Amino acid sequence: MLVTVLLEGFHAVKHALRFGAGVHPLITTDLAAAISLAETHAPDLRERFEAATEVDQNHFKLRVGRTHPTGVAGFAEQPDLPFDRGAPVVLLDNPRNLGNFGAAIRVAAGLDAGGVISTGDVDPWHPNVLRGSAGLHFALPVAKVTSLDFAGELIAFDADGDLLKGPIPDDAVLAFGSERHGLSDEVRRKATRIVRLPMREKVSSYNLTTSVAMGLYHWAIHRAS
């Protein structure tokens, strides 16, 4: 069944368009301003924004549920993208903060991860998660899983683990715990190794997005060397 998702803001629409989404309708409260944004921030998409439908504020709020500083929004079908096991997949273990969830997807897309999967009851396509990713759900597969039986190594990140050293396999799954509760017992049991990121003494933890970025960057620089 096709699922339509809301893209709030110029940057979310921009990213969705760049990664092949059919954004229909694309609406704006100020067509001239939207085209100007495209000229400065996405000249490759100027024609797409020129074709946007200009609506008044009331219509925009009716469709989107609120206003937006850029006055831009769109609707697109949720893609069904294949997972690329030539790059690590990020596993978010029962994430609770929707903004952090989305930001983790954003950084995973930027570092060309093979996908983002999650456990728990949070919908990875929740509007608040999509807002946090700035539309980069469309750049890589994003899904919820019920099984932790993966091909490849399951590397779990935790402050009590061994210091992360050496390369990360391209087909690894990198697991990160929730902001408050950390890794679940099941992930700990199934992990092939538990590692930690470098951290100054007396600093208790990193933000989830920072941890994901550091883990993927470690993979990327060792892969390139």
DONU-384355 format. One record per residue (C-alpha): x, y, z. Coordinates in steps of 0.1 Angstrom, whole numbers, plus 2048, in hexadecimal, padded with zeros to 3 digits. Layout:
N
XYZ...
END
This chain:
225
80080080080D8227F681383A81381486080E82A87482582C89982C84C8AD82484E8CC8398648E882D87A8F180F8978DA8198828BB81F8718C07FD8938C77ED8A38A77FA8858927F188589F7CD8AB89A7CA8A78757D388B86E7BB86B8757CE84D8807BA84189D7CF81C8A37C780F8BC7D182C8D47D881D8F27E882A9147F481C9338038349497EE83E93C7CC8579577C68689507E786992B7E18799307BF8929477CE89B92D7E88A09147CC8B692C7B98CE92F7D78CB90D7E88C08F57CC8C59037A98C28E079B89E8E07A789390379C87B8F578286A8DE79B8648FB7B385891179783C8F87928318FA7B680E9047BE80A9257D27F09237ED7E593B8097EF93682D7CE9278377D090C81C7F49058257EB90084A7CE8EA8407E48D382B8038D38417F58D98648098F886B81D91385A84291085185D92B84F86592282B84192082184790080E8398DD8128338BF7FC82589B7FC83687C7EF8328577EF8478448088628327F486B80D7F689180E7F38A77EF7F48C17ED8108E57F08048FA7D88179197E780791780182390F7FE8488EB7FF8528E38148718CD80488B8BC81B8A48B18068C28908138CE8968388C78808508DB8888738D08788788AE88E8968A58AE8828AD8A186589989C87B87A8BE88B87F8CF8698818BE86085F8CC8818518F087A85B8ED85684F8E286382D8FF87C82D91886183490984981B8FE82E8338EC80F8258CC8188378BC8208598A780686C89780988F8877F48A986B7FF8C184A80F8BC8548308AC84A83388786B83B87485584F85B84386387684088886A85789488687287A87C86E8848588718A98628928A18758A18908578998AE84088A8968278A887F82589286182B8918608058B785D8028BA83A8138A381E81F89282584187E80A8528737FA87387E7D687A8727BC89288F7A488F8B47A98978C078C8828D779D8698F17918509127A18599207AD87990A7BF8939207DA8A490F7EA8C291B80C8CF91C8108F593182490E93B80391F9487F38FF96C7F08F297A80E8E097080D8BB98F8058A69967F988397E7F88669597F286794D7D884E9387E583191C7CD83991B7D485E8FD7DF8729057FC88A8EE7FC8A98E881B8BE8D381C8DD8B88348E78C28558F78B584C91A8B782691C8D381C9068D57FA8F58BB7E08FB8C57BE90A8BC7AD8EA8D47C38D58F07BD8EF8EB7988ED8EB7978C79087AF8C29277A08B493A7BB8C69337D98DC9487F88D694B81B8E395483C8D39718528E19638688FC97388091697287593A95488294D93F88692D92386E93191686A90D9138778EA8F38818D98E58658C48EB8778A390F87F8AD91585A8B590684F89491B86988193B85E89393583988D92E83E86894B85686496283C87395682385995983D83D97D84784498A82484A97981982A9898348169AC82E823
END
